[in-house]
Amino acid sequence: MPESTPSRNHNESKPNTKLALLDAAEQLFGERGYEAVGIREIVDLANANLAAIKYHFGSKRDLYNEVVGRVLDRARADGNIWDALIGPFESPLGACEALGAFIGMHCLRVLQGGSSARAARLFLMEAMWPSEAFNDVIEEHFRPCMKRMQDVISRVNPGITETEAATLAESVMGPMVYQRIYRKIIDSVHLDGQPIEQRAIELAERLTRFDIRGIGGDPAMQEAAISASREAVRAACRRAGQGTEKLPT
C-alpha cells in the first residue's frame, strides 16, 4: 500500500508513524507478551491505522521481531556482553577469564535495570508463553549466544561432550536468570545501601566462583575468572561514569 493512499488517520505517510508503531508495540508486548496483544491495540496506541502495520512491517510477527531487535540494540548500546565470549582463546585460562568478564558485565546490567531488563522481560515472556515468533527469536538471538557459551565451556574443559557442554551452559545461565527474575525480592532482603559497583563485584565473584568450579575449572582458573569479572565491572562503571550510586531502597 503506497504511503500516499488516503487513510482514516491520514498518517501512514508521516515519517514518525513507523517509530510510533514500534514504541507502541514495545510497550504492549513488554507488558503482556506477543499473543495477548492485538494489532488494533498497537495502531490505536500509535494513533495509526491497520494498514500502517502492513505497510511498514508486513505483519504483526515481523513487527514483533523488529521490536525485539530494537530492544536488544538498545541494551547493547554500551557493548554486547556476549562478545566477551568470542574466541578463539589461547588457553583454558583465557576462556575462564572471558567467562568471568561476561558474568561481571551481566551482573552489573542486572543491577542497573533499564534497557537490559526490558530485553530480558521479552525473552522471559517468550520462554513462558511461546508465540508464533518463538523460533525467530530463538534462532536469531538465543541460539548463537548459547553456542558461544558452549564453546567457551568446551575450551575450559576439553574432555566433555557437546551435550555436556550444552548442559553446563544452561547451568551457568540458571543463576543469572534467577538474579534477573527475583531482582526485586533479592534487593528487598539485602537493603545494605552498597554502591552499584561494589554490589555487582560481590555478586559476580560469587557466581563466577560457582560457575567455573561447576564447569571443571581448577582454583587458579577460578581466581583468574574472578579477577576478570571484577575488572569488567569496574571498566563498565568507568565508561558509564557511575558506580558510586546506591541501589534504590
BAFI-3210 file (N, C-alpha, C; in Angstrom, 3 decimals, decimal comma, padded with zeros to 6 digits):
// residues 249
n [1|2|3|4|5|6|7|8|9|10|11|12|13|14|15|16|17|18|19|20|21|22|23|24|25|26|27|28|29|30|31|32|33|34|35|36|37|38|39|40|41|42|43|44|45|46|47|48|49|50|51|52|53|54|55|56|57|58|59|60|61|62|63|64|65|66|67|68|69|70|71|72|73|74|75|76|77|78|79|80|81|82|83|84|85|86|87|88|89|90|91|92|93|94|95|96|97|98|99|100|101|102|103|104|105|106|107|108|109|110|111|112|113|114|115|116|117|118|119|120|121|122|123|124|125|126|127|128|129|130|131|132|133|134|135|136|137|138|139|140|141|142|143|144|145|146|147|148|149|150|151|152|153|154|155|156|157|158|159|160|161|162|163|164|165|166|167|168|169|170|171|172|173|174|175|176|177|178|179|180|181|182|183|184|185|186|187|188|189|190|191|192|193|194|195|196|197|198|199|200|201|202|203|204|205|206|207|208|209|210|211|212|213|214|215|216|217|218|219|220|221|222|223|224|225|226|227|228|229|230|231|232|233|234|235|236|237|238|239|240|241|242|243|244|245|246|247|248|249]
n.u [000,857|000,758|002,316|000,936|-001,727|-005,004|-006,143|-007,832|-006,733|-004,932|-002,132|-000,117|001,866|003,394|006,610|007,147|005,476|006,208|008,045|006,351|004,660|006,491|007,234|004,767|004,193|006,368|005,874|003,376|003,834|005,856|004,482|002,464|003,122|003,462|001,219|-000,996|-001,527|-003,236|-003,262|-004,845|-004,863|-002,253|-002,072|-003,971|-002,839|-000,616|-001,762|-002,330|-003,312|-004,730|-003,640|-001,124|000,644|000,980|002,101|004,548|005,823|004,890|003,707|002,235|003,954|006,415|006,685|006,958|009,398|011,102|010,810|011,936|014,595|015,246|015,025|017,062|019,271|019,333|019,856|022,416|023,865|025,994|027,794|027,945|027,551|027,869|029,848|032,160|032,602|033,598|035,822|038,934|040,434|043,571|044,204|042,808|042,696|042,457|039,925|038,412|038,801|037,443|034,821|034,460|034,551|032,260|030,267|030,612|029,879|027,262|026,073|026,309|024,604|022,180|021,736|021,615|019,334|017,039|017,459|018,438|016,905|014,381|014,773|015,310|012,859|011,149|012,279|011,883|009,098|008,602|009,731|008,080|005,508|005,362|005,297|004,037|006,258|008,344|010,377|011,769|012,917|014,498|016,310|017,595|018,548|018,945|020,051|022,630|024,038|024,096|025,600|028,112|028,628|028,759|031,001|033,039|032,965|033,652|036,265|037,392|037,062|038,099|037,572|034,892|031,677|029,745|027,073|027,260|028,542|026,534|024,621|026,026|026,278|023,654|023,461|025,200|023,841|021,541|021,671|021,998|019,655|017,918|018,764|017,895|015,083|014,198|014,984|013,833|012,869|015,215|016,668|015,033|015,541|018,221|018,953|021,335|022,511|024,735|027,020|026,395|028,522|030,146|028,321|027,756|030,276|030,666|028,523|029,149|031,591|030,779|029,056|030,792|032,837|031,329|030,383|032,721|033,970|031,954|031,992|034,294|036,700|039,904|041,292|043,082|042,077|039,588|040,266|041,447|039,271|037,541|038,997|038,910|036,167|035,758|037,294|035,952|033,496|034,346|035,522|033,313|031,743|033,385|033,321|030,660|030,514|029,594|028,894|029,293|026,738|023,939|021,919|018,372|016,350]
n.v [-001,197|002,119|005,001|007,332|006,758|007,559|007,492|006,497|007,922|009,392|009,179|007,377|008,301|009,969|010,634|009,706|007,624|004,883|004,731|005,392|003,179|001,159|001,999|001,816|-000,905|-002,059|-001,238|-002,502|-005,246|-005,686|-005,452|-007,443|-009,554|-011,309|-012,825|-011,899|-009,379|-007,405|-006,333|-004,133|-002,813|-001,923|-000,134|001,730|002,818|003,946|005,863|005,310|003,463|000,248|-000,490|000,606|-001,058|-003,240|-001,899|-000,819|-002,978|-005,500|-007,684|-008,612|-010,355|-009,777|-007,154|-007,589|-008,997|-006,974|-005,211|-006,737|-006,881|-004,150|-003,515|-005,133|-003,995|-001,526|-002,304|-003,170|-000,931|000,008|-001,857|-005,261|-007,768|-010,434|-010,579|-010,871|-013,532|-014,434|-016,390|-017,266|-018,780|-018,667|-020,398|-022,604|-021,079|-018,486|-018,682|-018,992|-016,478|-014,916|-015,836|-015,060|-012,251|-011,852|-012,707|-010,785|-008,372|-008,994|-009,225|-006,577|-005,265|-006,437|-005,349|-002,668|-002,482|-000,973|-000,814|-003,410|-004,903|-004,675|-006,028|-008,586|-009,151|-009,468|-011,788|-013,617|-013,748|-014,815|-017,287|-018,398|-018,188|-019,192|-017,722|-017,324|-016,339|-017,466|-019,295|-017,607|-015,734|-017,409|-018,622|-016,421|-014,811|-016,170|-018,838|-018,468|-017,082|-018,891|-020,851|-019,671|-019,627|-022,385|-023,091|-021,749|-023,072|-025,651|-025,159|-024,589|-027,016|-029,447|-032,167|-032,839|-033,749|-032,481|-032,372|-032,385|-029,948|-028,217|-028,657|-027,730|-025,061|-024,208|-024,481|-022,505|-020,215|-020,395|-019,372|-016,668|-015,999|-016,390|-014,298|-012,179|-012,535|-012,562|-010,122|-007,850|-009,017|-010,068|-007,696|-006,508|-008,000|-007,627|-004,899|-003,096|-000,765|-000,591|000,703|000,515|-000,525|-001,944|-003,799|-005,229|-006,314|-008,044|-009,818|-010,864|-012,114|-014,226|-015,724|-016,286|-017,861|-020,094|-020,939|-021,440|-023,432|-025,337|-026,004|-027,330|-026,028|-025,361|-024,208|-022,076|-021,223|-020,362|-018,130|-016,477|-015,993|-014,693|-012,373|-011,244|-010,793|-008,887|-006,730|-006,231|-005,223|-002,868|-001,481|-001,099|000,540|002,758|003,629|004,333|006,303|005,870|004,085|004,737|005,237|004,319|001,387|001,521|001,774]
n.w [000,000|-000,980|000,516|000,047|-000,133|000,869|004,265|007,323|009,462|008,127|008,351|007,622|005,977|007,454|008,710|011,282|011,838|011,687|013,790|015,905|015,891|016,544|019,128|020,459|020,137|021,468|024,087|024,646|024,015|025,854|028,230|028,159|026,502|023,335|022,226|023,628|022,764|020,477|017,019|016,557|019,010|019,064|016,862|017,619|019,948|018,810|017,288|014,618|011,669|010,712|008,258|008,341|009,722|008,015|005,850|006,872|008,151|007,381|008,796|011,977|013,259|012,010|012,879|015,628|015,680|014,863|016,975|019,067|018,140|018,193|020,929|021,944|020,638|021,881|024,487|024,102|023,688|025,147|024,557|023,537|025,720|025,226|023,381|024,727|024,862|022,509|020,771|019,106|022,061|023,648|025,661|028,212|030,530|029,538|028,422|030,735|031,886|030,026|030,388|033,031|032,744|031,217|033,053|035,050|033,705|033,083|035,641|036,527|034,724|035,356|037,893|037,234|035,671|033,460|029,915|029,453|031,188|030,063|027,675|028,673|029,832|027,612|026,483|028,571|028,732|026,251|026,618|028,566|027,510|024,619|021,412|018,017|016,879|018,170|017,269|015,543|017,302|018,898|017,053|015,885|017,977|020,503|020,261|018,906|020,905|023,050|021,864|021,791|024,519|025,066|023,538|024,910|027,369|026,563|025,877|028,316|029,585|027,943|027,760|027,763|026,303|023,509|024,210|027,001|027,343|026,509|028,498|030,743|030,005|030,251|032,989|033,850|033,005|034,525|037,359|036,711|035,394|037,507|039,208|037,671|037,434|040,106|041,100|042,458|044,791|045,913|046,313|048,208|050,417|050,878|051,763|051,882|051,165|049,516|047,043|043,491|041,941|043,799|044,754|042,414|041,862|044,052|043,732|041,214|041,780|043,465|041,772|039,656|040,818|041,568|039,040|037,465|038,946|038,704|035,977|035,737|036,198|037,680|040,915|040,237|037,799|038,664|040,258|038,337|036,666|038,427|038,966|036,405|036,162|038,096|037,140|034,753|035,615|036,916|034,777|033,090|034,703|034,869|032,204|032,005|033,827|036,392|039,466|042,070|042,773|044,728|045,149|044,780|047,711]
ca.u [000,000|001,617|002,138|000,060|-003,114|-005,732|-006,476|-008,706|-005,996|-004,045|-000,819|000,912|002,939|004,209|007,867|007,251|004,488|006,898|008,588|005,228|004,218|007,499|007,113|003,526|004,326|007,315|005,186|002,342|004,459|006,595|003,541|001,587|003,582|003,042|-000,087|-002,072|-001,664|-003,793|-002,704|-005,669|-004,366|-000,994|-002,294|-004,697|-001,887|000,297|-002,563|-002,168|-004,403|-004,311|-002,822|000,240|001,489|001,319|002,981|005,880|006,465|004,416|002,819|002,458|005,150|007,583|006,774|007,490|010,816|011,837|010,799|012,942|015,897|015,484|015,254|018,395|020,256|019,405|020,532|023,826|024,442|027,286|028,559|027,268|028,332|028,152|031,080|033,277|032,764|034,090|037,184|039,482|041,203|044,869|044,320|041,631|042,697|041,906|038,482|037,861|038,788|036,362|033,564|034,381|034,197|030,851|029,442|030,684|029,068|025,864|025,637|026,163|023,409|021,017|021,531|021,284|017,990|016,997|017,216|018,689|015,767|013,277|015,102|015,140|011,428|010,615|012,757|011,258|007,709|008,637|010,038|006,938|004,346|005,919|004,425|004,335|007,592|009,306|011,540|012,534|013,691|015,497|017,337|018,352|019,150|019,307|020,927|024,032|024,674|024,370|026,698|029,337|028,836|029,180|032,376|033,933|032,991|034,435|037,684|037,816|037,059|038,106|037,219|033,453|030,997|028,949|025,854|027,633|028,818|025,236|024,014|026,765|025,929|022,368|023,726|025,811|022,827|020,482|021,738|021,837|018,225|017,347|019,047|017,071|013,667|013,896|015,770|013,154|012,820|016,579|017,019|014,260|016,153|019,582|018,953|022,554|022,969|026,012|027,056|026,144|029,753|030,554|027,323|027,953|031,526|030,468|027,633|029,901|032,586|030,115|028,583|031,942|033,476|030,403|030,305|033,994|034,119|030,952|032,318|035,528|037,891|040,649|041,350|043,761|041,110|038,562|040,802|041,632|037,953|037,019|039,715|038,382|034,814|035,899|037,785|034,910|032,533|034,965|035,696|031,992|031,325|034,177|032,802|029,340|030,613|028,805|029,489|029,098|025,314|023,433|020,697|017,196|015,916]
ca.v [000,000|003,304|005,928|008,428|006,342|008,162|006,582|007,059|008,903|010,139|009,318|006,439|008,993|010,740|009,913|009,130|006,560|003,625|004,829|005,341|001,790|000,415|002,392|001,259|-002,358|-002,393|-001,056|-003,511|-006,565|-005,755|-005,576|-008,610|-010,604|-011,241|-013,385|-011,174|-008,043|-007,364|-005,253|-002,926|-002,099|-001,260|001,025|002,747|003,500|004,720|006,799|004,944|002,567|-001,134|-000,598|001,073|-002,186|-003,983|-001,077|-000,621|-004,191|-006,684|-008,465|-008,470|-011,132|-009,009|-006,021|-008,107|-009,291|-005,706|-004,709|-007,497|-006,426|-002,777|-003,578|-005,694|-002,995|-000,505|-002,912|-003,356|000,363|000,129|-003,046|-006,547|-008,534|-011,763|-010,507|-011,307|-014,977|-014,768|-016,906|-018,390|-018,471|-019,332|-021,423|-022,710|-019,956|-017,348|-018,898|-018,700|-015,023|-014,406|-016,153|-014,195|-010,910|-011,909|-012,773|-009,480|-007,391|-009,382|-008,853|-005,127|-004,863|-006,864|-004,370|-001,377|-002,494|-000,226|-001,477|-004,844|-005,512|-004,765|-007,119|-009,843|-009,376|-010,023|-013,158|-014,452|-013,977|-015,731|-018,612|-018,908|-018,249|-019,126|-017,155|-017,806|-015,830|-018,085|-019,822|-016,463|-015,178|-018,391|-018,830|-015,199|-014,152|-017,004|-019,967|-018,064|-016,714|-020,101|-021,555|-019,051|-020,104|-023,787|-023,138|-021,339|-024,150|-026,747|-024,774|-024,731|-028,443|-030,075|-033,574|-033,075|-033,853|-031,312|-032,391|-031,961|-028,507|-027,544|-028,740|-026,827|-023,693|-023,934|-024,351|-021,188|-019,182|-020,530|-018,376|-015,324|-015,819|-016,241|-012,937|-011,259|-012,700|-012,267|-008,963|-007,027|-009,766|-010,115|-006,362|-006,197|-008,734|-007,120|-003,438|-002,731|000,549|-000,654|001,265|-000,467|-001,188|-002,913|-004,878|-006,038|-007,064|-009,141|-010,803|-011,522|-013,010|-015,446|-016,511|-016,745|-018,980|-021,222|-021,407|-022,002|-024,722|-026,247|-026,479|-028,108|-025,192|-025,540|-022,984|-020,987|-020,724|-019,632|-016,825|-015,664|-015,586|-013,708|-011,127|-010,690|-010,305|-007,663|-005,666|-005,924|-004,346|-001,557|-000,818|-000,675|001,669|003,925|004,109|004,923|007,387|005,547|003,070|005,156|005,314|003,219|000,786|002,065|001,008]
ca.w [000,000|-001,031|001,632|-000,310|-000,124|001,986|005,347|008,345|010,253|007,217|008,974|007,213|005,272|008,375|008,931|012,619|012,027|011,975|015,138|016,832|015,948|017,303|020,531|020,995|020,193|022,537|025,362|024,836|024,077|027,104|029,342|028,148|025,611|021,933|021,929|024,310|022,186|019,135|016,205|016,706|020,184|018,717|015,993|018,377|020,825|017,956|016,504|013,218|011,293|010,496|007,051|008,610|010,117|006,798|005,014|007,449|008,661|006,694|009,647|013,419|013,586|011,579|013,791|016,886|015,501|014,828|018,350|019,816|017,688|018,655|022,373|022,147|020,205|022,926|025,633|023,756|023,320|025,832|024,220|023,621|026,685|024,671|022,590|025,579|024,718|021,176|020,750|019,884|023,253|023,589|026,699|029,072|031,462|028,818|028,302|032,057|032,047|029,187|031,050|034,198|032,283|030,828|034,261|035,701|032,975|033,210|036,983|036,579|033,984|036,138|038,953|036,633|035,089|032,203|028,638|029,532|031,879|029,098|026,753|029,402|030,026|026,367|026,348|029,587|028,333|025,106|027,157|029,323|026,628|023,261|020,398|016,672|016,529|019,085|016,544|015,032|018,412|019,325|016,030|015,588|019,138|021,646|019,944|018,673|022,172|023,820|021,191|022,285|025,882|024,991|023,026|025,992|028,355|025,968|025,917|029,707|029,915|026,612|027,783|027,805|025,018|023,118|025,028|028,350|027,288|026,426|029,831|031,622|029,616|030,894|034,420|034,044|032,815|035,523|038,436|036,167|035,175|038,851|039,664|036,881|037,743|041,503|041,488|043,456|046,049|046,450|046,798|049,411|051,527|051,090|051,669|052,593|050,737|048,805|045,692|042,441|041,524|044,799|044,791|041,212|042,014|045,005|043,109|040,140|042,380|043,938|040,636|038,867|041,513|041,457|037,654|036,994|039,620|038,169|034,631|035,784|036,334|038,924|041,716|039,519|036,825|039,407|040,658|037,128|036,209|039,384|038,696|035,152|036,409|038,889|036,262|033,773|036,287|037,143|033,489|032,617|035,530|034,457|030,922|032,206|034,797|037,579|040,319|043,458|043,041|045,530|044,665|045,469|048,882]
c.u [000,886|001,307|001,130|-001,410|-003,833|-006,081|-007,321|-007,994|-005,038|-002,625|000,189|002,113|003,818|005,477|007,962|006,253|005,152|007,450|007,479|004,705|005,194|007,406|005,884|003,636|005,274|006,646|004,200|002,913|005,204|005,705|002,843|002,057|002,922|001,595|-001,225|-002,344|-002,201|-003,254|-003,546|-005,252|-003,108|-001,247|-003,071|-003,756|-000,937|-000,426|-002,346|-003,379|-003,845|-003,394|-001,371|001,169|001,912|002,311|004,412|006,591|006,064|003,415|003,118|003,739|006,417|007,783|007,400|008,986|011,644|011,881|011,870|014,350|016,239|015,775|016,651|019,479|020,429|020,140|022,031|024,526|025,810|028,156|027,753|028,085|028,661|029,407|032,298|033,580|033,232|035,555|037,880|040,305|042,485|044,979|043,000|041,544|042,101|040,402|037,786|037,772|037,671|035,005|033,380|033,980|032,726|029,950|029,445|029,804|027,585|025,315|025,414|024,881|022,126|020,706|021,129|019,855|018,008|016,739|017,438|017,547|014,582|013,525|014,880|013,669|010,800|011,022|012,067|009,797|007,636|008,909|008,828|005,699|004,813|004,886|004,755|005,715|008,694|010,566|012,401|013,475|014,823|016,638|018,203|019,124|019,669|020,326|022,381|024,767|025,025|025,480|028,042|029,660|029,346|030,626|033,384|034,078|033,802|035,920|038,231|037,982|036,982|037,632|035,730|032,866|030,220|027,671|026,139|027,913|027,515|024,543|024,702|026,476|024,595|022,548|024,364|024,749|021,750|020,543|021,569|020,364|017,512|017,553|018,173|015,605|013,332|014,620|015,115|013,116|014,191|016,966|016,272|014,836|017,512|019,619|020,151|023,131|024,301|025,925|026,905|027,412|030,155|029,597|027,511|029,212|031,326|029,574|028,381|030,936|031,945|029,691|029,750|032,623|032,629|030,432|031,599|034,264|033,173|031,281|033,670|036,802|038,581|040,722|042,029|042,831|040,024|039,046|041,000|040,294|037,355|037,694|039,181|036,982|034,847|036,322|036,743|033,867|033,118|035,122|034,366|031,487|032,102|033,647|031,474|029,362|029,765|029,527|029,314|027,622|024,873|022,165|019,519|016,773|014,417]
c.v [001,236|004,266|007,018|008,054|006,947|007,105|007,296|008,139|009,733|010,243|008,261|007,152|009,813|009,954|009,253|008,003|005,245|003,628|004,738|003,919|000,942|000,722|001,761|-000,251|-002,776|-002,278|-002,190|-004,924|-006,740|-005,937|-006,930|-009,749|-010,528|-011,655|-012,552|-009,801|-008,146|-006,191|-003,984|-002,131|-001,308|-000,011|002,110|003,528|004,384|005,799|006,587|004,114|001,199|-001,281|-000,212|-000,072|-002,984|-003,199|-001,058|-001,924|-005,470|-007,475|-008,152|-009,194|-010,383|-007,779|-006,457|-008,382|-008,008|-005,067|-005,413|-007,032|-005,036|-002,746|-004,105|-004,707|-001,923|-001,050|-003,055|-002,048|000,569|-001,098|-004,313|-007,453|-009,932|-011,757|-010,927|-012,792|-015,396|-015,198|-016,557|-017,902|-019,294|-020,472|-021,525|-021,557|-018,709|-017,464|-018,611|-017,197|-014,397|-014,648|-015,293|-012,780|-010,834|-011,890|-011,424|-008,447|-007,704|-008,972|-007,358|-004,697|-005,305|-005,833|-003,006|-001,334|-001,825|-001,098|-002,976|-005,567|-005,656|-005,885|-008,467|-010,167|-009,984|-011,483|-014,086|-014,735|-014,921|-017,160|-019,224|-019,094|-018,121|-018,628|-017,770|-017,349|-016,461|-018,553|-018,709|-015,934|-016,126|-018,482|-017,596|-014,677|-015,102|-018,083|-019,545|-017,704|-017,955|-020,926|-020,970|-019,561|-021,540|-023,912|-022,753|-022,462|-025,334|-026,434|-024,908|-026,203|-029,249|-031,523|-033,858|-033,151|-032,576|-031,226|-031,940|-030,463|-027,716|-027,539|-027,794|-025,364|-023,291|-023,726|-023,004|-020,099|-019,222|-019,495|-016,941|-015,015|-015,627|-014,813|-011,924|-011,331|-012,222|-011,024|-008,146|-007,718|-009,794|-008,762|-006,018|-006,890|-008,150|-005,604|-002,900|-001,393|000,555|000,088|000,157|-001,236|-002,275|-004,091|-005,807|-006,881|-008,260|-010,226|-011,581|-012,488|-014,320|-016,335|-017,075|-017,937|-020,248|-021,809|-022,062|-023,346|-025,750|-026,780|-027,179|-027,300|-025,392|-024,218|-021,807|-020,378|-019,902|-018,226|-015,906|-015,145|-014,522|-012,354|-010,451|-010,134|-008,978|-006,485|-005,268|-004,983|-002,948|-000,786|-000,300|000,520|002,928|004,506|004,839|006,096|007,141|004,486|003,418|005,261|004,102|002,671|001,373|001,162|001,098]
c.w [000,000|000,099|001,314|-000,303|001,061|003,021|006,376|009,140|009,407|007,756|008,568|006,599|006,208|008,706|010,295|012,850|012,384|013,391|016,179|016,983|016,752|018,799|021,172|021,154|021,311|023,903|025,632|024,912|025,399|028,310|029,370|027,248|024,246|021,724|022,500|023,711|020,764|018,338|016,307|017,929|019,849|017,890|016,717|019,278|020,027|017,155|015,012|012,812|010,931|009,290|007,302|009,000|008,892|005,948|005,558|007,820|007,926|007,510|011,108|013,828|013,191|012,464|015,108|016,777|015,470|016,212|019,170|019,436|018,196|020,151|022,673|021,734|021,276|024,153|025,388|023,406|023,964|025,585|024,407|024,549|026,165|023,812|023,405|025,388|023,330|021,249|019,445|021,078|023,252|024,589|027,453|030,073|030,804|028,644|029,629|032,294|031,230|029,843|032,298|033,823|031,892|032,057|034,980|035,025|033,090|034,588|037,106|035,877|034,676|037,215|038,401|036,113|033,728|030,994|028,703|030,225|030,929|028,090|027,430|029,591|028,775|026,197|027,343|029,243|027,149|025,584|027,856|028,456|025,180|022,251|019,037|016,209|017,379|018,361|015,963|016,105|018,811|018,316|015,820|016,789|020,210|021,304|019,669|019,965|022,988|023,177|021,631|023,689|025,879|024,522|024,101|027,016|027,838|025,969|027,333|030,066|028,623|026,596|027,736|026,404|024,728|023,943|026,450|028,390|027,248|027,786|030,805|031,286|030,242|032,395|034,750|033,963|033,895|036,640|037,937|035,920|036,509|039,361|038,933|037,316|039,152|042,018|042,603|044,807|046,699|047,030|048,085|050,640|051,881|050,897|052,451|052,153|050,022|047,471|044,659|042,079|042,516|044,869|043,584|041,314|042,934|044,432|042,035|040,695|042,825|042,772|039,827|039,528|041,374|040,045|037,187|037,661|039,007|036,785|034,575|035,909|037,674|039,687|041,004|038,474|037,506|039,756|039,453|036,622|037,124|039,174|037,440|035,351|037,157|038,001|035,230|034,365|036,449|035,838|032,955|033,409|035,171|033,152|031,093|033,181|036,030|038,385|041,781|043,804|043,838|044,893|045,425|046,603|049,038]
res [m|p|e|s|t|p|s|r|n|h|n|e|s|k|p|n|t|k|l|a|l|l|d|a|a|e|q|l|f|g|e|r|g|y|e|a|v|g|i|r|e|i|v|d|l|a|n|a|n|l|a|a|i|k|y|h|f|g|s|k|r|d|l|y|n|e|v|v|g|r|v|l|d|r|a|r|a|d|g|n|i|w|d|a|l|i|g|p|f|e|s|p|l|g|a|c|e|a|l|g|a|f|i|g|m|h|c|l|r|v|l|q|g|g|s|s|a|r|a|a|r|l|f|l|m|e|a|m|w|p|s|e|a|f|n|d|v|i|e|e|h|f|r|p|c|m|k|r|m|q|d|v|i|s|r|v|n|p|g|i|t|e|t|e|a|a|t|l|a|e|s|v|m|g|p|m|v|y|q|r|i|y|r|k|i|i|d|s|v|h|l|d|g|q|p|i|e|q|r|a|i|e|l|a|e|r|l|t|r|f|d|i|r|g|i|g|g|d|p|a|m|q|e|a|a|i|s|a|s|r|e|a|v|r|a|a|c|r|r|a|g|q|g|t|e|k|l|p|t]
***
